[in-house]
Amino acid sequence: MGEETVLEDDFDPGIINSLWSQVSGGTASSVCGSFSGNALYFNGNGNRNAVTNNINVLNGGTVSFAIKIAQGIAPCDNADFGENIVLEYSTNNGGSWTNITTYYEYMFPNFTSMQVVVPAGAQNANTRFRWRQIAHSGVNEDNWALDDIRVSSVSLTGFVYHWAPATALSATNIANPVATPTQDTWYTIQVIDASTTCVYADSVLIEVGQPFSVSVPEDTFLCDAAGIQLFAIPGSGSGHTFSWSPSDYLSDSTISNPWAAPDSSTTYVVTVTSPQSCSAIDSVTILSNGLVDLVVTANDQTLCLGESAQLQATMSGVILSDDFNTGVTNQWF
């Protein structure tokens, strides 16, 4: 696949205004140097930036340019600490911007050629690129310049595509078919350059996660202050991850079998995710009306035959007692 130039400006003899949606604080000039002829020299009092028109880089591409951040005196005044230049992109007509890279003020005392690969997030049919100075102190201070700006887009024309197998592909003769396989599938491609007859080949594995169920305990009462052990067991597969919510009163919210000891009735929801990012969800409710403690004591634990001992069961302050003089009551079992 080749690249074609979709924007190019060397600022000789001036700015090609039709290529730019905005140039602020910059003029075509050679007072701070250039590669040849003029450069785009920034010396304005307000914003200092250059914004391209929308460009089709849907299939990727590169942004090439030369940059200089001055280290002298006016009209090529040294930029101070933090007065860096950023390269950004927007895919919504400049509504919001994402940083691609930062060019620090101390690194480019002379014009330096740069080539930046269009990042995945910028690969859009309507992408703008912006060079912007983060801060400056006004006219004749903190100067910088750009030259020989070029944006290239990957071209998919002039190539013949052959995908195999055809199973679950929307097409086999285009660069970007949609694949919807129902099981793990290797797709191979051969690309023929029509101008040279050279053949290029590559392959990609699409892994398909299968649906699965998850088993959890039945809803239950909490009877022990130590808690109750939960579990989530996937119906198939391995290598799953677990996320329990809420995480309150759980020993660990990221394992399959945490201990839970809530102080009130709580429904725990578990999300189980397979290595292919497929997920299953289930829940279990632990009912709690407040835990009681049981302590049993005896006034004498060593007896001779015929003697008696007073037993005492204490539950959260409630006292049950029995001396067995009239037999065993139903308080004991």
Buried (B, 14 or more C-beta within 10 A) or exposed (E): BEBEEBBEBBBBEEBBEEBBBBBBBBBBBBBBBBBEBBBBBBBBEEEBBBBBBBBBBBBBBBBBBBBBBBBEEBBBBBBEEEBBBBBBBBBEEBEEBEEBEEBEBEEBBEBEEBEBEBEEEBBBEBBBBBBBBEEBEEBEBBBBBBBBBBBBBBBBEEBEBEBEEEEBBEEBEEBEBEBEBEEEBEBEBEBBBEEEEEEEEEEEEEEBBEEBEBEBBEEEEBEEEEBBEBBBEBEEBEEBBBBBEEEBBBBEBEBBEBBBBBEEEBEBEBBBBBEEEBBBEBEBBBBBEEBEEEEEEEEEEEEEEEEEEEBEBBEEEEEBEBEEEEEEEEEEE
